[in-house]
Amino acid sequence: MDVLECKVCFESYNSVNRKPRSFRCGHTFCSVCLEDMLVRGSCSCPRCRHDHNALSLNDIPVNYSILSLIDAVESSSVDLSELCAPEAPVRTPKTTAGVCDDHGNHLVFFCTNCDKFICRDCTILDHPKVDHSVITIKNLLSQKKEENKAAVETVKQQSKQEMDDLLKYLDELRVETNMLDKLNEQIKKAMVLSVEEQDRVKQAMTAADQVPLQLSAVTRAMDEASTLDDVNNAATRTRGIKQHFEQMVIDNTTRLMSHENRNNFLKWLMMMISGCEVREGAGGGRAIYLLQEGDGATRSAPITLLHGRLHLHALSSKQPPDDALVLPYGRVRSLVEASSALTFLQLAWGSTITSRIYIRLRSQTQRSHNFLLLCTGERGFTYRGSHFLQAHWLGRCGEYVECGDYELDNGSGGAPLVDALEYDGELKQPIECGVVSARSRATKTASMFKIYTRDSPGYFDKGVFGMVETGMDVMREALTQKDIMNVEVWDCGVVIPF
């Protein structure tokens, strides 16, 4: 009879070592299995998982009803199984992972620590509650459903976001395509005008080639004239040639494409070719380099596009990449208005390359022209590679930094590239944060400059030629360096206005 067997070890109860003992929940097990449970530190019912506060075997009462039944069976020759009603068929649980190989019970629990399906007996013998986290398969299914639901919701949100991003990208592409279509129309018109202009220039050159011949013929006719009529005829021909030449000059100064339109078109092309918002060192459009040839040397300068502005970097001996678009330096450099040029210095210290300092040159003076030349490097020298030399009046009014010795990098060099550098007069300006001025009137250090980082109310500087437009935060960060001489002008150049 099953009632006389322990449901954990499946051994028959007896009155010696396997006495049946019952928890308060009513379920009965043999003393051997209960003792083993207590040794493991667990005291929960193997069947209903109800916790009990038993510290020893004596805290779990003996089931004397079963003991009496055992005595009756042992003293009787009657097979009690014949008197018992037939057992109801055992129903398979709805949620089971199979049958336990060790205990023969259905696997209706799951141990999260071991990641394993277990049976009822396993929860007591091999996976006690004190060391393992055990849940029913029903709860496991609920968890899996919730996890799947959360995963579905996450994918749903990501899919929606991805779709929104794609729609936004599609709209941007449509706008850009429309712009490119318009630009393509302009390019076609510009190409037609350029071809027509070339043909007209060739015709003008052919006509101009005839002028010296015509003048020689008139001169010879005048020299050979022997009568008044001959002289008058030669003079008439001379006036005709002169009028024709003057009209030709007028015609040649009339352009199918205005100078301003040609310059703007060139800027647009460079922006389109270099790629929109390209970071230096990153991928993007095709590289553009300007080539300067002269004095037996060839130097180049890259064009980059940053924050929607074309930057012309200082010239160097580095040659353009093979796949770069190469343009003549003078043609592009002429796009910069010297009277209001926006130059830039990019600083670095240690392994840090900072953002740029943009300096607007105030007027078309010799000092501003000298500064511009050293930013572009077109005379062979540049501020690139020079260092900050000294900081003055730190933390006080009129605080400034000295720099610009491109020759010796120690404060005793920096000869000018142009003559007659101004000092005082129109260069005298109030001292304000961001003012860029000459270090002094001394000629041998005339290219050195200083940048004020604090106002000095009531005081003036006599060599002001520029003003920091953006980048004072970079200057203030540079002043925090332990040694100001570690701050290097890593790069420099000028912005092409548009």
C-alpha positions in Angstrom: 0.0 0.0 0.0 1.3 3.4 -0.9 0.2 4.9 2.4 2.7 2.7 4.1 5.6 4.0 2.1 7.6 7.2 2.4 7.0 9.4 -0.6 10.7 10.6 -0.6 12.7 7.3 -0.4 9.8 5.0 -1.3 10.8 2.7 1.6 8.2 1.1 3.9 7.6 2.6 7.3 8.5 0.6 10.4 8.5 1.0 14.1 12.3 1.1 14.4 14.3 3.5 12.3 11.7 4.5 9.7 8.9 5.7 11.9 6.3 7.8 10.0 6.3 11.4 11.2 3.9 14.1 10.1 4.4 17.8 9.6 1.6 20.2 10.7 0.6 20.4 7.1 -0.5 16.8 7.3 2.1 15.2 5.0 4.0 12.2 6.4 7.6 11.0 5.7 10.0 8.5 7.3 12.4 9.5 10.1 15.5 8.7 8.0 14.5 11.2 5.2 13.4 13.9 7.8 16.7 13.5 9.7 18.6 14.0 6.4 16.6 17.1 5.7 17.4 18.5 9.2 21.1 17.8 8.7 20.9 19.8 5.4 19.4 22.7 7.3 16.0 22.5 5.5 12.7 21.9 7.1 10.1 22.4 4.4 7.5 19.9 3.3 8.7 18.0 0.1 5.1 18.0 -1.1 3.6 21.4 -0.4 6.9 23.3 0.3 5.5 24.7 3.5 8.2 25.7 6.0 8.2 24.3 9.5 10.1 25.3 12.6 11.5 21.9 13.6 15.0 21.9 15.0 15.3 18.2 15.7 13.5 15.0 14.8 11.6 15.1 18.1 9.9 18.3 17.0 8.1 16.3 14.3 5.4 14.0 15.9 5.1 10.3 15.0 2.1 9.4 13.0 0.7 6.6 15.2 -2.3 5.9 12.9 0.1 4.6 10.3 2.1 2.7 12.9 -1.2 1.0 14.0 -2.0 0.1 10.4 1.5 -1.4 10.0 1.0 -3.5 13.1 -2.4 -4.7 11.8 -0.9 -5.6 8.5 2.0 -7.5 10.1 -0.3 -9.5 12.5 -2.8 -10.4 9.8 -2.5 -12.9 7.0 -5.0 -10.9 4.9 -3.7 -9.0 1.9 -5.1 -5.6 2.6 -4.5 -4.5 -0.9 -7.4 -6.7 -1.9 -9.6 -4.7 0.5 -8.6 -1.4 -0.9 -10.4 0.3 -3.6 -8.5 0.4 -6.9 -6.1 3.4 -7.1 -7.2 6.3 -9.2 -5.0 6.8 -12.2 -2.2 9.3 -11.6 -2.8 12.4 -13.7 0.2 13.9 -15.5 0.6 17.6 -14.6 -0.3 20.1 -17.2 3.2 21.7 -16.9 6.0 19.2 -16.7 9.4 18.9 -18.3 9.4 15.1 -18.2 10.2 12.5 -15.6 13.1 12.7 -13.1 15.7 9.9 -13.8 16.7 9.7 -10.1 13.2 9.7 -8.4 10.7 8.8 -11.1 8.6 11.9 -10.4 7.5 14.6 -12.9 9.8 17.5 -13.3 7.6 20.3 -12.2 10.2 22.6 -10.6 13.1 24.6 -11.9 16.3 25.5 -10.0 17.5 28.9 -11.2 20.9 28.4 -9.6 21.6 25.2 -11.5 19.5 26.1 -14.5 17.9 22.7 -14.3 14.4 21.2 -14.2 13.9 19.1 -11.0 11.2 17.0 -9.4 9.5 17.3 -6.0 12.1 15.0 -4.3 15.0 16.8 -5.8 13.9 20.0 -4.0 14.6 18.3 -0.7 17.5 16.0 -1.4 19.6 17.8 -4.1 18.3 21.3 -4.3 17.4 22.4 -0.7 15.8 25.8 -0.3 18.6 27.1 1.9 21.1 26.9 -1.0 19.0 27.0 -4.1 16.3 29.2 -5.6 13.5 26.9 -6.8 10.3 27.9 -8.6 7.5 26.0 -10.2 7.3 25.5 -13.9 4.2 27.6 -13.9 6.0 30.5 -12.4 8.9 29.9 -14.8 6.5 30.1 -17.7 5.1 33.3 -16.3 8.6 34.8 -16.1 9.4 33.7 -19.6 6.2 35.2 -20.9 7.0 38.5 -19.2 10.6 38.5 -20.4 9.3 37.8 -24.0 6.7 40.5 -23.7 9.4 43.0 -22.5 11.7 41.9 -25.4 8.9 42.3 -27.9 8.1 45.8 -26.6 11.8 46.7 -26.7 12.1 45.6 -30.3 8.8 47.3 -31.1 10.1 50.6 -29.7 13.5 50.2 -31.5 11.7 49.4 -34.7 9.5 52.5 -34.4 12.6 54.6 -33.6 14.5 53.1 -36.6 11.5 53.8 -38.8 11.3 57.4 -37.6 15.0 57.8 -38.3 14.7 56.3 -41.8 11.8 58.6 -42.5 13.8 61.6 -41.3 16.8 60.5 -43.3 14.6 60.1 -46.4 13.2 63.6 -46.0 16.8 64.9 -45.7 17.8 63.0 -48.8 14.9 64.5 -50.7 15.8 68.0 -49.7 19.5 67.4 -50.6 18.4 65.8 -53.9 16.4 68.9 -54.7 19.3 71.1 -53.8 21.6 69.0 -56.0 19.2 69.2 -58.9 19.2 73.0 -58.6 23.0 73.0 -58.3 23.2 70.8 -61.3 21.2 73.3 -63.3 23.5 76.1 -62.2 26.5 74.0 -63.0 25.2 73.3 -66.5 24.5 77.0 -67.0 27.9 77.9 -65.7 29.5 75.4 -68.0 27.7 76.9 -71.0 28.7 80.4 -70.0 32.3 79.3 -69.4 32.6 77.8 -72.9 31.0 80.9 -74.5 33.4 83.0 -72.5 36.4 81.0 -73.6 35.3 81.3 -77.3 34.9 85.1 -76.8 38.3 85.4 -75.2 39.9 83.5 -78.0 38.2 85.8 -80.6 39.4 88.8 -78.7 42.9 87.5 -78.6 42.8 86.9 -82.3 41.6 90.5 -82.9 44.3 91.8 -80.5 47.0 90.0 -82.4 46.0 92.1 -85.5 46.4 95.4 -83.8 50.2 95.6 -83.9 50.1 94.6 -87.6 47.6 97.3 -88.3 49.6 99.9 -86.4 52.8 99.0 -88.3 51.0 99.4 -91.6 49.6 102.8 -90.6 53.0 103.9 -89.3 54.7 102.8 -92.6 52.0 104.6 -94.6 52.5 107.8 -92.5 56.3 107.6 -93.1 55.8 107.1 -96.8 53.1 109.8 -97.2 54.2 112.5 -99.7 50.9 114.4 -100.0 48.4 116.0 -97.6 45.8 113.4 -98.7 48.2 110.6 -97.9 48.8 112.0 -94.4 45.0 112.5 -93.8 44.3 109.0 -94.9 46.9 107.5 -92.5 45.6 109.7 -89.7 42.0 108.5 -90.4 43.1 104.9 -90.3 45.0 105.5 -87.0 41.8 107.0 -85.4 39.8 104.0 -86.7 42.2 101.5 -85.2 42.2 103.5 -81.9 38.4 103.5 -81.7 38.3 99.8 -82.5 40.8 99.0 -79.8 39.0 101.1 -77.2 35.7 99.3 -78.0 37.5 95.9 -77.8 38.8 96.8 -74.3 35.3 97.7 -73.3 33.9 94.5 -74.7 36.7 92.5 -72.9 35.9 94.0 -69.5 32.3 92.8 -69.8 32.0 89.3 -68.4 29.3 86.8 -69.0 29.9 85.6 -65.4 30.6 88.4 -62.9 33.7 88.2 -60.8 31.6 87.8 -57.6 29.5 85.0 -59.1 32.6 83.2 -60.3 34.1 83.4 -56.8 30.8 82.2 -55.1 30.6 79.4 -57.6 34.1 78.3 -56.8 33.3 78.3 -53.0 30.2 76.2 -53.6 32.1 73.7 -55.6 34.8 73.3 -52.9 32.1 72.9 -50.2 30.3 70.3 -52.3 33.5 68.4 -53.1 35.0 68.4 -49.6 31.8 67.1 -48.1 29.4 68.6 -45.6 30.5 68.9 -41.9 33.7 66.9 -42.5 35.8 66.5 -39.3 39.6 66.7 -39.9 41.0 63.2 -40.1 37.6 61.6 -40.7 36.1 60.4 -43.8 34.1 62.6 -46.1 34.2 64.1 -49.5 37.2 64.3 -51.8 40.3 66.0 -50.5 41.1 69.4 -51.9 44.6 70.8 -52.0 46.0 74.1 -53.2 49.3 74.1 -55.0 51.8 77.0 -54.8 54.8 76.9 -57.2 57.7 79.3 -57.2 61.3 79.8 -56.3 62.1 76.2 -57.4 59.8 74.8 -54.7 56.3 73.4 -54.7 54.1 73.6 -51.6 50.6 72.7 -50.8 47.8 73.6 -48.4 44.7 71.5 -47.7 41.1 72.9 -47.7 38.8 71.4 -45.1 35.2 72.0 -44.2 34.3 72.5 -40.5 31.0 73.8 -39.1 29.9 74.9 -42.6 33.1 77.0 -43.2 35.9 76.4 -45.6 39.3 76.5 -43.9 42.5 77.1 -45.8 45.4 75.6 -43.8 49.0 76.9 -43.8 51.2 75.9 -46.7 53.8 73.1 -46.2 56.2 71.0 -48.2 53.8 68.0 -47.9 52.5 66.9 -51.3 48.8 66.3 -52.0 47.4 62.8 -52.1 47.2 61.2 -55.5 43.4 61.3 -55.5 43.1 64.9 -54.3 41.5 67.7 -56.3 44.3 70.2 -56.9 43.6 73.9 -57.5 46.0 76.9 -57.9 46.8 78.5 -54.6 46.5 82.1 -55.9 43.0 81.6 -57.3 41.5 80.5 -54.0 43.7 82.7 -51.8 42.3 85.7 -53.6 38.9 84.9 -52.1 40.1 86.1 -48.7 39.6 89.8 -48.0 42.7 91.0 -46.3 40.9 93.9 -44.6 38.6 91.6 -42.6 40.3 88.2 -42.7 39.3 85.6 -40.1 42.4 83.6 -39.2 42.6 80.6 -36.9 45.1 79.1 -34.5 44.7 75.5 -33.2 46.5 74.8 -29.9 47.8 71.6 -28.5 49.5 70.5 -25.2 50.6 67.0 -24.4 48.4 64.7 -26.4 45.5 67.1 -26.4 44.6 68.9 -29.6 42.1 71.6 -28.7 39.5 73.5 -30.6 40.5 76.6 -32.6 40.9 80.2 -31.7 39.4 82.4 -34.4 41.0 85.9 -34.7 39.3 88.6 -36.8 41.8 91.1 -38.3 40.5 94.5 -37.6 41.8 96.5 -40.6 44.0 96.4 -43.6 47.2 97.4 -41.9 50.7 96.2 -42.3 50.6 94.4 -39.0 47.4 92.5 -39.9 48.9 91.7 -43.3 52.0 90.3 -41.6 49.9 88.2 -39.2 47.9 86.8 -42.1 51.0 85.9 -44.1 52.3 83.9 -41.1 48.9 82.1 -40.7 48.9 81.1 -44.4 52.6 80.4 -44.8 52.7 81.8 -48.3 56.0 83.6 -47.7 57.6 80.3 -46.5 57.2 81.0 -42.7 54.3 80.1 -40.5 53.3 80.3 -36.8 52.7 76.5 -36.9 55.0 74.7 -34.4 55.7 77.9 -32.3 54.8 77.9 -28.6 53.3 80.2 -26.0 56.2 81.9 -24.2 55.0 83.7 -21.2 51.8 84.6 -19.3 51.6 88.1 -17.6 49.4 89.4 -14.8 47.8 86.1 -14.1 44.4 86.5 -12.4 44.6 90.3 -12.6 43.4 93.0 -14.9 45.2 93.1 -18.3 46.2 89.4 -18.1 47.8 88.3 -21.4 49.9 85.7 -23.1 52.9 86.2 -25.4 53.5 84.0 -28.5 54.5 84.1 -32.1 58.3 83.7 -32.2 58.3 81.5 -35.3 62.1 81.8 -35.7 63.7 81.0 -32.4 60.7 80.1 -30.3 62.3 81.7 -27.2 61.0 85.3 -27.4 64.1 86.8 -29.1 63.0 86.2 -32.7 60.1 86.8 -35.0 61.2 89.2 -37.7 58.5 90.8 -39.8 57.7 89.6 -43.4 56.6 93.1 -44.5 58.1 96.5 -43.9 56.8 99.6 -42.1 54.7 97.9 -39.4 52.5 100.5 -37.7 52.5 101.2 -33.9 50.3 103.7 -32.1 48.0 105.9 -34.1 45.0 104.0 -35.5 46.3 100.8 -33.7 45.8 102.3 -30.2 42.7 100.6 -28.7 41.3 100.0 -25.2 42.5 96.8 -23.6 39.7 94.2 -23.6 39.5 90.5 -23.2 40.3 89.0 -26.6 42.4 91.8 -28.0 45.3 90.7 -30.2 48.2 93.1 -30.5 51.9 93.5 -31.2 54.2 92.5 -28.5 56.2 95.8 -28.9 57.4 98.2 -31.5 60.8 96.3 -31.7 61.6 95.3 -35.3 63.4 92.0 -34.6 60.4 90.6 -32.7 57.7 92.4 -34.7 55.8 89.2 -35.6 55.3 88.3 -32.0 51.9 89.0 -30.6 50.0 88.9 -27.4 46.4 87.9 -26.6 44.6 89.6 -23.7 42.5 87.3 -21.6 41.2 89.9 -19.1 39.9 93.5 -19.5 42.0 96.4 -18.2 39.6 99.3 -17.8 41.1 102.7 -18.5 44.2 101.4 -20.2 45.1 101.2 -23.9 47.4 99.1 -26.1 49.2 100.7 -29.0 49.6 97.7 -31.3 46.0 96.3 -31.7 45.4 94.6 -35.0 42.9 91.8 -34.2 40.2 90.4 -31.9 39.5 86.9 -30.8 36.0 86.2 -32.3 35.6 82.7 -30.8 37.8 80.5 -28.7 38.5 82.4 -25.5 37.5 79.2 -23.6 40.5 77.5 -25.2 42.8 80.4 -24.2 41.6 80.1 -20.5 42.2 76.4 -20.6 45.7 77.0 -21.9 46.4 79.3 -18.9 45.6 76.4 -16.5 48.6 74.4 -17.8 51.5 74.1 -15.4 54.0 75.3 -17.9 52.6 77.7 -20.5 55.5 76.9 -22.8 54.0 73.4 -23.4 51.2 75.1 -25.3 51.9 74.8 -29.1 50.3 76.3 -32.1 49.6 73.0 -33.7 48.0 74.4 -36.9 47.0 77.7 -38.3 45.3 79.2 -41.4 42.5 81.4 -42.6 38.7 81.0 -43.2 37.5 81.5 -46.7 34.4 83.8 -46.3 31.1 82.8 -47.8 
